[in-house]
Amino acid sequence: MKRLSARRTGVVVAACAAALATAVPSHAADAYSAFAFNLGSSEPTIYSFINSATTSLDMTMYELKDTTAVNDLIAREKAGVKVRVILDREETSTNASAYSALKAAGVGVVYSSSAFTYTHQKTITVNDDESLILTGNLTSEYYPTSRDYGVFDSDLNDVNAIEKVFAADYAHTSITPSDGDNLLWSPTTSESRLLSVINGATTTLDVEEEEFSDSAVVDAIANAAESGVTVRVVLEDPSDYSSEVQKVEDAGATVVGYSSSTGFYIHAKAIVADYGLSTQVVEAGSMNITSNSLEDNRELGIILSDSGVASVIENAFDSDYAGGTPA
């Protein structure tokens, strides 16, 4: 949750903007598709997805401070769509306006359960048949400067698993989440499944993260580098994780970072292993590489071999790596 104490604006570095000119449609023909946040003042790909709801829309969002998104949710409710929203209870100062507006419009909105330190998940599901799993919040003031990703998932086993967890979290009842076909959840499977992605890398491993302190994951990244895998890491501020950065660099990884002076913020949480090979795997989601995120929060991510999703994230990663400052 580092971003909360480091609100940043400014001009995006040109090298990072170049890779993001195109966003995919909200509904792709295949089961999976992805986009990078467009570094503009709004996120029309997300709005389009919200407005595609004709029967139901369920949203879990750590921060919701986007007037367009809130108004779209209200419009869907007024159009007869069953809209339900979970907002993080620790972010009431950020979420209060959205909560009040949604409540007044008759939208089913609740604050999250105290069973989790934070409900840091960022997911939207429409019509019980497609989910959008995000690394970023719907907080419009950060759109121009934040590197974030979204992955559309219409695999019904995944969507059903997401909806079952939503129903339990909305009612503040306990549940052991199913990973469906492609999911990873905190506080249950996220660490073990992240480790499986990292440990499975045979040639390359690209890691893009806002936070970087969980010892098991950092050790696995270092072990991959020591074993001969080409490891590249992009962080928001490497100086915040100097011992962890030193460990992976000593093992042979290269690390670059950004800072407030760049006007560009690495908020993403994504890993690409063995890009372009038959062993390719890509992970993206809400969880940071911290013990709190992996063990105490409600978080959701997705792991795929899909080449389209991998290429979107890898192309943006390459741009960010090229534009970063060596640690």
N, C-alpha and C positions, 0 to 999 in steps of 0.2 A: 504493500500500500504506500510505497514511497512517493508516488505521484501526488498524494494528498498534501504533503508538506512542501512540495516543490512545484507550484503552479508556474507554468512557463508559456510565454508567447514569443513571437519573433518571426523572422523570415526563414523558411525552410531551406536547407542547403540544396543547391541546384542538383547535385549529383543524386540526391535521394528522391527528388520529385520526378526525375525523368522516367523512372520505371513504372509510374503509376497512372498513366494517362487513360487506361481503359479499365472499366469495372464490368464484371460479368453480369448477365441478367439475373434477376432474383430467382427464377426457376430455370435450371438447366435441364437438358434432356437426360443426362446421366444422373446417377444417384448422388454424385458429389460434385461440387464446384467451389471455387474460392475467389476472394478478392482482397486486395489491400485497401485500407482506408485511403481516400483519395486526396488527403491533405488540403481539402477545401473547407468552406465554411459550413457545409452540410454533408449528409451521407445519404444521397438519394437511393442507393442500392438497398439500404436498410428500410427506408420509408416505403419503397416499392414492395418489399416483402411484407411489411406490416399491412399495407393496403391490399395485399392479395388474399387476406383472410376473409372468408365468406361465411364460415360457421363458428370457428373458435380461434382464439389467440391466447396463448399462455406465455408470459414473459417473466424471467428471473433476471434482475438487474441490480448490480452493486450500486451504481450511480445512474440516476435518470434526471438529467437537467438539459433537455432539448425540447423546446417549445413545439417544434414541428412534430416530433415523435409523439409527444403527449397529445397534441391535437389530433393526430392520426388515430391514436388509440381510442380517443373519445368518439371520433367519427365512426370508427368500426363498431363501437358499442351502440351508438345511435342507429346504425344500419342493421342492427339485429344480431351482430356477432357477439358471442359470449367471450368477453375479454376479462382475463384475470392476470394480476401483476403481483410479484413478490419483490419488495425493495429492502435493501439492507437496513436493519434497525440501528446500526452504529453510524449510519450516514444520514441521520434525520435532517441535519442542517442543509445538506445538499438535496435530499429527496423530498423535503417538506412541501415545496410548491407543487411538484408533480403529484405527490400523494393527495394533497387537498383537491387539486383539480380533477383527478381521476375519481376520487370518492364522491365529489359533488355531482359528477356526471353519471354516477351509477355503475362505474367500473368496479369489479371486485378487486380491491387492492389491500394487501396486508404488509406489515413489516415482518422481517424474517425471524426465525426461531432463535432463541438463546442457546440452542444446542450446539451452534457453531460460533466460533469467535467472530468470523465475518461470513456472510453469504456473499461471496465474491464472484459467483457464477454470473455469466452474461449470455443468456440464451433466449431465443424467441422460437416458439413452435406455432405454426398455423394449420388449421383444418385437420389436426391430428395426423398429418401425413408428411410434414417437412419441418425440420428444425434448422435454425441458424445459430451456430456456435461461434462466439466472438471472443477475441482477446481484449477488446476495448469496451469501455462503457459508452452509454449514450449521453455524453456530456459535451455539448456543442462547442464550448469555449476552447476545448482542446483539439478539435478536429483538424485545424490547420497545421498543427505541429506534432501530432502523434503518429508514430509507426504502429499500426495495428492491423489485424487480419480478421476475416470472417470466412467460415466454411459452411456451405449449405449441405445438409444431409437428409436425403429422403429414403434411406434404408429403414424399413419399417420396424425392424428389431431395435434399432437405435432410437427411433422416434417413440416407440412404445415405452422403452426404458426411461427416456427423458420425461415423458408424460406421467409415468408412475411416480417418479421422484418428485416432480412438480406437485402432484396431488398431495403427497405426504408432507412436503415442505410448506405448502399453502395451508394445510390443516395443522401444522406444527406437530405431526406425528412422526415416529421413527420409521426408518426404512433402510434396508441394505440394498444399495443400488445395483442393478444389473448393468454390466458393461455392454449389453447388446452385442453387436458385431464389431464395433470399432471404438467404444468409449473408454475413458478413464475418469474416475471420480475421486475427489477428496471428500471425506477423509478416509477412503477405503483403499482404492487400487492405484492412485495416481503415482506414488513413488515407485512401486514395483513395475508399473507399466512404462514409466519414463526410463527406468534403468534397463528395461528390455530393449527399448529403442537404441539407447546409447551403447549397450553391450553388444548389440547385433551389428553395429557398424563395422564394415570390413575395409573400406577405402577412404571415405570422407565423412565428416561429421560437422554440420554447421548449426550453431546454437545462438539464438537471439533472445535476450532476456532483459527484463527491467531489473530483477533482483537475482542474487547469485550466492546463496549462503548455505544451502542444505549440503551437509558434509557427504552423505552417501552419493548424491548426484554429482557433486563436484569431483569426488574421488573417481567415480566411473568415467567422467570426461577425461580426467588426467590419465587413467589407465588406458583409455582408448588411444590417446596421443602416444603414450609410451609403447603401445603395441604396434605403432607404425601407421595408424589412421591419421589422415590429414585433418586436423581439428582447427576450425575457425570459430571465434566467439565474438559476438557484438553485444555490448552492454551499454546501459544508459550512463553509468558513472563508475568505471572500474576502480577508482580510488576508494569507493565505499566498501569494496570487497578485496582489499589489497592482498590479504593472505591467500584467499581462494584463487585470485588471478595469478599470484606468484606460483602456486602449486601447479596450475594447468600449464603455465608458460614454461616452468622448469621441466615439465613432461614433454614439451615440444609443441604445444598449442600456440596459436597467435590470437591475441586479444586486442580489439579496438573499442573505443568508447566515444561518447558524446558528453556534452555538458550544457548547462543553461545558456552559455554564451552562443551556442550554435542556433538556438531557436528551433531545435528539432529534438524530439523526445522519444527514446526507445521504450515504449510501453508494451511491446509485443512479447508474447511467450510462445516460442516456436522452435522446433528442431527438425532438421532434414538430415537423414543418414543415407549415404550411398546414392546421392542424386544421379539419376539417369541410368542406374544399373538395375538388374533384375531383383536385387535385394533392397531397393529403395523403400524408405519409410519416412513419412512426414507426420509430425505431431504439432497441434496447435490447440490452445485453450486458455482458460482463465488463470491457471495456476502458475505462480512464480516459483522459482527454485529456492524456496525457504521452507523450513520445517513447519512453520505456522500454516503456510498455504497448503502443504501436502498432508498435514496431519490433523489440523484443527478447523479448517474452513470448509464450507460447501463450495466446491469448484467442479468444473466440467471441462473436459478436453476430448479431442478425437485423434485417433491414430489411423493413418491410411497409407496405402501404396499407390494411390491414384496419381497418375502423371500430371493431370491438369492442376490439381491442388498443389502438388509439389513444385511445379514450375512457377506458379504465382508467388509462392513464398520464397523459393530459391532466387528468383529474379530480383525481388525486393531486397532480400538478404544481400545479394551481391552488390547492389547499389549502396546499401548501408555500410557494408564492410569497406567498400572503396572510399566512402566519405568519412569514415571514422578516424579518430586519432589513435595511434598505437599506444597501448597501455604502458 
